[in-house]
Amino acid sequence: MTRFSPRTAPLRRAGGLAATALLLAAGPLTVAAAAPARAADPVFTLGGPAETALHPYAEGGGAPKRSTAGITVTNPADEGYEGEFTLTFDLTGVAGVADVAFDPGPGVECETKGTRSAVCTGDTLAPGLSTVTGLLLGAAKGSEQGASGTIRVTGEARSATSTPLAAPFTPFTTRVTVGGPDLVMRKLPFDHEPTPGQKQQAPITFANRGSRDADGVVLTLRYSRGLDIPQRYSNCAYTTDETWTTARCSVEGAFEAGATYTLAAPLTLEATTRAYRDLFAYGIQEAGTVPREASAARSERGSGTVLRAVPLTKALAARGVDLEPGDNEQEAEFRTANTADFMAYGDEASGAAGATVTARLGFHNDGPAWIGRIRSGGSVAAVDFTVPQGATVTSAPKGCRGVTAEGAYREDRKTPAPRYLCPAPTAVRDGGGLDLSFGLRIDKALIGAAGRVTVRGPGLQEAGLPFDPKPGNNTARVVLNGQSGGGPSPSPAPPAEGGPGAGSGRTPSAAPGTSGTGAPGTTGRGGGSLASTGSPAAMTASVTAIAALTTGLALFAAARRRRKA
């Protein structure tokens, strides 16, 4: 920033006007110097499976069995890319190993050029990850078991505003191998409507229907919060988060093609006291093919016995080869008869007109069940907040949507709304909930102005919570300037209208975020959950007065120096 001295200006014009003029003159130069250059075209990342196994060539004739490998492109930009792009496939590495055909995605055309190369073209790339084309791979006639080769993919693009780029795509290489094991997980006959505390045996059973043996396997067990497997094996690594427990068990040995295996002792799957809607997934893969996840660094080893698999049937000659990875895992869904008590909580505050306070509100899950929509990924509930009369929302939590006082859709998303709908997460664990913070400006100080807080179904048409046995505590209040609170109040304010649960007038004293009475602009509870930021008019006047005093003192001191000179 350029510095200026009062001595550079005429004595009669010393002060703020000259300095302001100089800053205005220099401003555009400073901004132009700091302006960023035009963003470069994005660099796209090609991807797909690291390796794909092929069904061996059927010498007896018949339709060949094909494997599919999806070739993807990641566009790092927030918007779609408009412009021509070309992907080139070098197939020389799989000559005599695999026959390649294409299944292009929407807006993409692919053309093979002999057996050595192919080209796919398109004119749009959506933001994020998308599949450009699928590779349909079959073993070539005369190929042998274990034969392998690679396919290399490169790309270039021409945007609407630039010349062709030399390498806008990072290249990608995938390996193709003829033959391999095919581990198939057998589906278990569970009771899918257990009661809390019920235990079921899970005799995990799998087969190798491939064309070669598997050198060791990894059994993956993944179960949601309402389920548990009490056994903790020493050859399993366990990772637990808010929703899932994942166990990856490394089982050594040669698992022969054509043979079926089961665990030496069945697992025990328990529906805990917090079970409601839960999933259990169990899958099998060959050792060395399971990608390492970031969560593996936080896993813990079990301290029990070693989990082992034993043959259930002997190996037979490989027939009807099925190398489909989609049958490596099975999944069971459980619907447990249980309940969860969602308790709403509100807050209180006092303040004069013009003060801004923070209202903390939401709900708490008093259990016993956890609630999750882990399959659909939708919200399990929502907090419906009607703003107190005489107040305006100055800040709302991210994700909350303003609606009309009647709860209808509101196109205007910029100005404050009289009512807000805030979705809860996909899963709410027992003891968890949703905590929200709203900024409220008191436009008119009214005694006992009350807003309504209701925990309800996720949509405006889904008012009830079918799992909640106590709907009476689903509503609370946010009260401004209660009878014992501070701040002037010309007249009492009636309760807000249009919100659900009218007439409850409930603010749970034990719920987090509630408060008693206190000084104006604060709450009576320790920490002040509704803190006032003061009157904006008073703060502006104070700042203006200080600035004027500082400027006057500076000009007076300069004048005295000039007189002395």
Beta strands, then each sheet from edge to edge (+ up, - down):
strand 1: 44-47
strand 2: 51-54
strand 3: 67-75
strand 4: 81-90
strand 5: 98-104
strand 6: 109-113
strand 7: 117-125
strand 8: 128-139
strand 9: 148-159
strand 10: 169-170
strand 11: 172-178
strand 12: 183-185
strand 13: 199-202
strand 14: 205-208
strand 15: 214-224
strand 16: 227-228
strand 17: 236-240
strand 18: 244-255
strand 19: 260-263
strand 20: 267-271
strand 21: 277-286
strand 22: 300-301
strand 23: 309-313
strand 24: 329-335
strand 25: 340-345
strand 26: 347-349
strand 27: 356-368
strand 28: 371-372
strand 29: 382-386
strand 30: 391-395
strand 31: 401-403
strand 32: 419-423
strand 33: 427-428
strand 34: 433-442
strand 35: 449-456
strand 36: 475-480
sheet 1: 5+ 8- 3+ 1- 10-
sheet 2: 2+ 11+ 9- 4+ 7- 6+
sheet 3: 12+ 14- 19+ 23-
sheet 4: 13+ 20- 16+
sheet 5: 22+ 17- 18+ 15- 21+ 24-
sheet 6: 25+ 27- 34+ 30-
sheet 7: 26+ 36+ 35- 29+ 32- 31+
sheet 8: 28+ 33-
end
